[in-house]
């Protein structure tokens, strides 16, 4: 946490109050943030960097338990991100996706394959119809994979895991076009046109 001088006390007080409210709302499962509609209380100087690091007042938050707590009350509305408790809603900045998928596990082979991903806050997410993979074009022409975690919140899949996905990829016909992608839990997640994928490899 940042070293907070006298001028940071109001901001620190807001963070303390938010932390206490989030802990009070914590349950064994994820809090029902979709049911909460508290008043907006302004923006907090908090940012999630593209590598998944959370910053407060420009300094990384060094307490994983606190980051995990805040991640459970994260909400996205109209393209903006908020931390929400039953009593307040504060805006934060997210550089890319709020989560990062850092580990992948595979169960079964072929048509029975099921992939699961662990995020940087130790949440395991299955890759299925409710949690699809999407592949966005990168500035360099490559692809950036993302996994849907919940309620318009996504995890960016690390480059190393992307290479693993490519290695297990296959070509299938999708809507009359041959596409290259990866299968999980009976679903096929297309990455790119199969001919283009062959040219690039």
BAZA-891907 format. One record per residue (C-alpha): residue number from 0; residue in three letters; x, y, z. Coordinates in nm, 3 decimals, decimal comma, always signed. Layout:
N
<site n="NUM" res="ALA" px="X" py="Y" pz="Z"/>
...
END
This chain:
201
<site n="0" res="UNK" px="+0,000" py="+0,000" pz="+0,000"/>
<site n="1" res="UNK" px="+0,117" py="+0,352" pz="-0,063"/>
<site n="2" res="UNK" px="+0,274" py="+0,555" pz="+0,211"/>
<site n="3" res="UNK" px="+0,001" py="+0,801" pz="+0,294"/>
<site n="4" res="UNK" px="+0,087" py="+1,144" pz="+0,418"/>
<site n="5" res="UNK" px="-0,145" py="+1,395" pz="+0,576"/>
<site n="6" res="UNK" px="-0,290" py="+1,501" pz="+0,241"/>
<site n="7" res="UNK" px="-0,389" py="+1,141" pz="+0,164"/>
<site n="8" res="UNK" px="-0,597" py="+1,087" pz="+0,476"/>
<site n="9" res="UNK" px="-0,937" py="+1,155" pz="+0,315"/>
<site n="10" res="UNK" px="-0,855" py="+0,907" pz="+0,037"/>
<site n="11" res="UNK" px="-0,724" py="+0,656" pz="+0,291"/>
<site n="12" res="UNK" px="-1,042" py="+0,693" pz="+0,492"/>
<site n="13" res="UNK" px="-1,250" py="+0,615" pz="+0,184"/>
<site n="14" res="UNK" px="-1,044" py="+0,302" pz="+0,121"/>
<site n="15" res="UNK" px="-1,080" py="+0,188" pz="+0,482"/>
<site n="16" res="UNK" px="-1,456" py="+0,235" pz="+0,465"/>
<site n="17" res="UNK" px="-1,478" py="+0,050" pz="+0,134"/>
<site n="18" res="UNK" px="-1,268" py="-0,236" pz="+0,271"/>
<site n="19" res="UNK" px="-1,486" py="-0,267" pz="+0,580"/>
<site n="20" res="UNK" px="-1,805" py="-0,263" pz="+0,372"/>
<site n="21" res="UNK" px="-1,667" py="-0,523" pz="+0,130"/>
<site n="22" res="UNK" px="-1,566" py="-0,749" pz="+0,419"/>
<site n="23" res="UNK" px="-1,908" py="-0,707" pz="+0,573"/>
<site n="24" res="UNK" px="-2,071" py="-0,812" pz="+0,247"/>
<site n="25" res="UNK" px="-1,839" py="-1,110" pz="+0,197"/>
<site n="26" res="UNK" px="-2,006" py="-1,450" pz="+0,177"/>
<site n="27" res="UNK" px="-1,887" py="-1,802" pz="+0,105"/>
<site n="28" res="UNK" px="-1,971" py="-1,738" pz="-0,259"/>
<site n="29" res="UNK" px="-1,947" py="-1,421" pz="-0,463"/>
<site n="30" res="UNK" px="-2,149" py="-1,126" pz="-0,327"/>
<site n="31" res="UNK" px="-2,463" py="-1,045" pz="-0,531"/>
<site n="32" res="UNK" px="-2,325" py="-0,717" pz="-0,669"/>
<site n="33" res="UNK" px="-2,576" py="-0,732" pz="-0,955"/>
<site n="34" res="UNK" px="-2,851" py="-0,673" pz="-0,700"/>
<site n="35" res="UNK" px="-2,686" py="-0,372" pz="-0,538"/>
<site n="36" res="UNK" px="-2,757" py="-0,020" pz="-0,661"/>
<site n="37" res="UNK" px="-2,600" py="+0,213" pz="-0,402"/>
<site n="38" res="UNK" px="-2,527" py="+0,582" pz="-0,468"/>
<site n="39" res="UNK" px="-2,217" py="+0,669" pz="-0,670"/>
<site n="40" res="UNK" px="-1,955" py="+0,817" pz="-0,436"/>
<site n="41" res="UNK" px="-1,699" py="+0,936" pz="-0,690"/>
<site n="42" res="UNK" px="-1,379" py="+0,785" pz="-0,823"/>
<site n="43" res="UNK" px="-1,108" py="+0,618" pz="-0,616"/>
<site n="44" res="UNK" px="-0,740" py="+0,648" pz="-0,713"/>
<site n="45" res="UNK" px="-0,722" py="+0,278" pz="-0,789"/>
<site n="46" res="UNK" px="-0,610" py="+0,113" pz="-1,114"/>
<site n="47" res="UNK" px="-0,581" py="-0,239" pz="-1,248"/>
<site n="48" res="UNK" px="-0,286" py="-0,257" pz="-1,488"/>
<site n="49" res="UNK" px="-0,284" py="-0,476" pz="-1,798"/>
<site n="50" res="UNK" px="-0,075" py="-0,737" pz="-1,616"/>
<site n="51" res="UNK" px="-0,340" py="-0,767" pz="-1,343"/>
<site n="52" res="UNK" px="-0,155" py="-0,565" pz="-1,079"/>
<site n="53" res="UNK" px="-0,380" py="-0,347" pz="-0,863"/>
<site n="54" res="UNK" px="-0,250" py="+0,000" pz="-0,777"/>
<site n="55" res="UNK" px="-0,370" py="+0,240" pz="-0,510"/>
<site n="56" res="UNK" px="-0,240" py="+0,598" pz="-0,510"/>
<site n="57" res="UNK" px="+0,012" py="+0,489" pz="-0,775"/>
<site n="58" res="UNK" px="+0,163" py="+0,208" pz="-0,565"/>
<site n="59" res="UNK" px="+0,097" py="-0,166" pz="-0,608"/>
<site n="60" res="UNK" px="-0,131" py="-0,318" pz="-0,347"/>
<site n="61" res="UNK" px="+0,093" py="-0,574" pz="-0,184"/>
<site n="62" res="UNK" px="-0,175" py="-0,768" pz="+0,003"/>
<site n="63" res="UNK" px="-0,319" py="-1,046" pz="-0,216"/>
<site n="64" res="UNK" px="-0,607" py="-1,101" pz="+0,026"/>
<site n="65" res="UNK" px="-0,714" py="-0,737" pz="-0,014"/>
<site n="66" res="UNK" px="-0,694" py="-0,756" pz="-0,394"/>
<site n="67" res="UNK" px="-0,901" py="-1,075" pz="-0,387"/>
<site n="68" res="UNK" px="-1,158" py="-0,908" pz="-0,162"/>
<site n="69" res="UNK" px="-1,193" py="-0,609" pz="-0,394"/>
<site n="70" res="UNK" px="-1,218" py="-0,838" pz="-0,697"/>
<site n="71" res="UNK" px="-1,534" py="-0,994" pz="-0,553"/>
<site n="72" res="UNK" px="-1,714" py="-0,657" pz="-0,548"/>
<site n="73" res="UNK" px="-1,601" py="-0,549" pz="-0,894"/>
<site n="74" res="UNK" px="-1,873" py="-0,450" pz="-1,138"/>
<site n="75" res="UNK" px="-1,883" py="-0,316" pz="-1,494"/>
<site n="76" res="UNK" px="-2,155" py="-0,080" pz="-1,612"/>
<site n="77" res="UNK" px="-2,163" py="+0,098" pz="-1,949"/>
<site n="78" res="UNK" px="-1,797" py="+0,017" pz="-2,010"/>
<site n="79" res="UNK" px="-1,684" py="+0,159" pz="-1,676"/>
<site n="80" res="UNK" px="-1,560" py="-0,030" pz="-1,370"/>
<site n="81" res="UNK" px="-1,673" py="+0,014" pz="-1,012"/>
<site n="82" res="UNK" px="-1,621" py="-0,137" pz="-0,670"/>
<site n="83" res="UNK" px="-1,968" py="-0,185" pz="-0,525"/>
<site n="84" res="UNK" px="-2,092" py="-0,258" pz="-0,174"/>
<site n="85" res="UNK" px="-2,448" py="-0,237" pz="-0,041"/>
<site n="86" res="UNK" px="-2,381" py="+0,122" pz="+0,070"/>
<site n="87" res="UNK" px="-2,154" py="+0,280" pz="-0,195"/>
<site n="88" res="UNK" px="-2,018" py="+0,260" pz="-0,546"/>
<site n="89" res="UNK" px="-1,679" py="+0,403" pz="-0,645"/>
<site n="90" res="UNK" px="-1,517" py="+0,418" pz="-0,986"/>
<site n="91" res="UNK" px="-1,176" py="+0,268" pz="-1,061"/>
<site n="92" res="UNK" px="-0,962" py="+0,247" pz="-1,378"/>
<site n="93" res="UNK" px="-0,885" py="-0,073" pz="-1,566"/>
<site n="94" res="UNK" px="-0,618" py="-0,061" pz="-1,836"/>
<site n="95" res="UNK" px="-0,732" py="-0,373" pz="-2,021"/>
<site n="96" res="UNK" px="-0,917" py="-0,660" pz="-1,853"/>
<site n="97" res="UNK" px="-0,969" py="-0,674" pz="-1,475"/>
<site n="98" res="UNK" px="-0,837" py="-1,030" pz="-1,448"/>
<site n="99" res="UNK" px="-0,552" py="-1,232" pz="-1,596"/>
<site n="100" res="UNK" px="-0,576" py="-1,606" pz="-1,666"/>
<site n="101" res="UNK" px="-0,242" py="-1,740" pz="-1,542"/>
<site n="102" res="UNK" px="-0,290" py="-2,119" pz="-1,537"/>
<site n="103" res="UNK" px="-0,481" py="-2,373" pz="-1,745"/>
<site n="104" res="UNK" px="-0,592" py="-2,725" pz="-1,660"/>
<site n="105" res="UNK" px="-0,726" py="-2,983" pz="-1,904"/>
<site n="106" res="UNK" px="-0,966" py="-3,265" pz="-1,824"/>
<site n="107" res="UNK" px="-1,035" py="-3,531" pz="-2,085"/>
<site n="108" res="UNK" px="-0,932" py="-3,555" pz="-2,449"/>
<site n="109" res="UNK" px="-1,090" py="-3,487" pz="-2,786"/>
<site n="110" res="UNK" px="-1,465" py="-3,424" pz="-2,771"/>
<site n="111" res="UNK" px="-1,458" py="-3,480" pz="-2,393"/>
<site n="112" res="UNK" px="-1,197" py="-3,209" pz="-2,332"/>
<site n="113" res="UNK" px="-1,280" py="-2,948" pz="-2,072"/>
<site n="114" res="UNK" px="-1,051" py="-2,657" pz="-2,000"/>
<site n="115" res="UNK" px="-1,035" py="-2,457" pz="-1,679"/>
<site n="116" res="UNK" px="-0,839" py="-2,142" pz="-1,611"/>
<site n="117" res="UNK" px="-0,708" py="-1,996" pz="-1,285"/>
<site n="118" res="UNK" px="-0,710" py="-1,620" pz="-1,259"/>
<site n="119" res="UNK" px="-0,458" py="-1,400" pz="-1,080"/>
<site n="120" res="UNK" px="-0,696" py="-1,387" pz="-0,781"/>
<site n="121" res="UNK" px="-0,704" py="-1,769" pz="-0,753"/>
<site n="122" res="UNK" px="-1,050" py="-1,814" pz="-0,902"/>
<site n="123" res="UNK" px="-1,094" py="-2,120" pz="-1,124"/>
<site n="124" res="UNK" px="-1,319" py="-2,058" pz="-1,424"/>
<site n="125" res="UNK" px="-1,440" py="-2,329" pz="-1,663"/>
<site n="126" res="UNK" px="-1,423" py="-2,265" pz="-2,035"/>
<site n="127" res="UNK" px="-1,776" py="-2,339" pz="-2,153"/>
<site n="128" res="UNK" px="-2,087" py="-2,179" pz="-2,299"/>
<site n="129" res="UNK" px="-2,125" py="-1,949" pz="-1,997"/>
<site n="130" res="UNK" px="-1,754" py="-1,864" pz="-1,992"/>
<site n="131" res="UNK" px="-1,646" py="-1,844" pz="-2,356"/>
<site n="132" res="UNK" px="-1,310" py="-1,756" pz="-2,503"/>
<site n="133" res="UNK" px="-1,284" py="-1,465" pz="-2,743"/>
<site n="134" res="UNK" px="-0,987" py="-1,365" pz="-2,954"/>
<site n="135" res="UNK" px="-0,927" py="-0,996" pz="-3,025"/>
<site n="136" res="UNK" px="-0,691" py="-0,855" pz="-3,284"/>
<site n="137" res="UNK" px="-0,373" py="-0,711" pz="-3,137"/>
<site n="138" res="UNK" px="-0,198" py="-0,401" pz="-3,267"/>
<site n="139" res="UNK" px="+0,077" py="-0,618" pz="-3,415"/>
<site n="140" res="UNK" px="-0,174" py="-0,826" pz="-3,609"/>
<site n="141" res="UNK" px="-0,171" py="-1,118" pz="-3,368"/>
<site n="142" res="UNK" px="-0,448" py="-1,232" pz="-3,138"/>
<site n="143" res="UNK" px="-0,517" py="-1,167" pz="-2,770"/>
<site n="144" res="UNK" px="-0,740" py="-1,425" pz="-2,600"/>
<site n="145" res="UNK" px="-0,985" py="-1,336" pz="-2,325"/>
<site n="146" res="UNK" px="-1,198" py="-1,561" pz="-2,104"/>
<site n="147" res="UNK" px="-1,536" py="-1,451" pz="-1,973"/>
<site n="148" res="UNK" px="-1,530" py="-1,469" pz="-1,594"/>
<site n="149" res="UNK" px="-1,870" py="-1,327" pz="-1,498"/>
<site n="150" res="UNK" px="-2,111" py="-1,042" pz="-1,568"/>
<site n="151" res="UNK" px="-1,913" py="-0,858" pz="-1,838"/>
<site n="152" res="UNK" px="-1,584" py="-0,912" pz="-1,654"/>
<site n="153" res="UNK" px="-1,308" py="-1,078" pz="-1,857"/>
<site n="154" res="UNK" px="-0,964" py="-1,224" pz="-1,796"/>
<site n="155" res="UNK" px="-0,681" py="-1,173" pz="-2,042"/>
<site n="156" res="UNK" px="-0,511" py="-1,504" pz="-2,112"/>
<site n="157" res="UNK" px="-0,133" py="-1,492" pz="-2,081"/>
<site n="158" res="UNK" px="+0,082" py="-1,528" pz="-2,391"/>
<site n="159" res="UNK" px="+0,221" py="-1,862" pz="-2,269"/>
<site n="160" res="UNK" px="-0,129" py="-2,005" pz="-2,232"/>
<site n="161" res="UNK" px="-0,226" py="-1,864" pz="-2,572"/>
<site n="162" res="UNK" px="+0,052" py="-2,072" pz="-2,728"/>
<site n="163" res="UNK" px="-0,086" py="-2,377" pz="-2,544"/>
<site n="164" res="UNK" px="-0,430" py="-2,306" pz="-2,690"/>
<site n="165" res="UNK" px="-0,285" py="-2,278" pz="-3,039"/>
<site n="166" res="UNK" px="-0,101" py="-2,609" pz="-2,993"/>
<site n="167" res="UNK" px="-0,429" py="-2,788" pz="-2,912"/>
<site n="168" res="UNK" px="-0,623" py="-2,605" pz="-3,184"/>
<site n="169" res="UNK" px="-0,801" py="-2,764" pz="-3,478"/>
<site n="170" res="UNK" px="-0,989" py="-2,667" pz="-3,793"/>
<site n="171" res="UNK" px="-1,369" py="-2,694" pz="-3,808"/>
<site n="172" res="UNK" px="-1,645" py="-2,570" pz="-4,034"/>
<site n="173" res="UNK" px="-1,833" py="-2,280" pz="-3,876"/>
<site n="174" res="UNK" px="-2,124" py="-2,127" pz="-4,067"/>
<site n="175" res="UNK" px="-1,983" py="-2,256" pz="-4,394"/>
<site n="176" res="UNK" px="-1,629" py="-2,134" pz="-4,333"/>
<site n="177" res="UNK" px="-1,329" py="-2,334" pz="-4,217"/>
<site n="178" res="UNK" px="-1,209" py="-2,185" pz="-3,889"/>
<site n="179" res="UNK" px="-0,916" py="-2,261" pz="-3,661"/>
<site n="180" res="UNK" px="-0,995" py="-2,270" pz="-3,292"/>
<site n="181" res="UNK" px="-1,003" py="-2,469" pz="-2,972"/>
<site n="182" res="UNK" px="-1,272" py="-2,693" pz="-2,823"/>
<site n="183" res="UNK" px="-1,380" py="-2,715" pz="-2,460"/>
<site n="184" res="UNK" px="-1,687" py="-2,860" pz="-2,289"/>
<site n="185" res="UNK" px="-1,855" py="-2,934" pz="-2,621"/>
<site n="186" res="UNK" px="-1,807" py="-2,580" pz="-2,750"/>
<site n="187" res="UNK" px="-1,576" py="-2,460" pz="-3,029"/>
<site n="188" res="UNK" px="-1,413" py="-2,120" pz="-2,989"/>
<site n="189" res="UNK" px="-1,287" py="-1,991" pz="-3,323"/>
<site n="190" res="UNK" px="-0,962" py="-1,798" pz="-3,331"/>
<site n="191" res="UNK" px="-0,917" py="-1,715" pz="-3,699"/>
<site n="192" res="UNK" px="-0,984" py="-1,827" pz="-4,053"/>
<site n="193" res="UNK" px="-0,815" py="-2,167" pz="-4,094"/>
<site n="194" res="UNK" px="-0,635" py="-2,070" pz="-4,417"/>
<site n="195" res="UNK" px="-0,496" py="-1,758" pz="-4,249"/>
<site n="196" res="UNK" px="-0,386" py="-1,964" pz="-3,949"/>
<site n="197" res="UNK" px="-0,203" py="-2,207" pz="-4,177"/>
<site n="198" res="UNK" px="-0,027" py="-1,920" pz="-4,355"/>
<site n="199" res="UNK" px="+0,090" py="-1,773" pz="-4,024"/>
<site n="200" res="UNK" px="+0,227" py="-2,105" pz="-3,903"/>
END
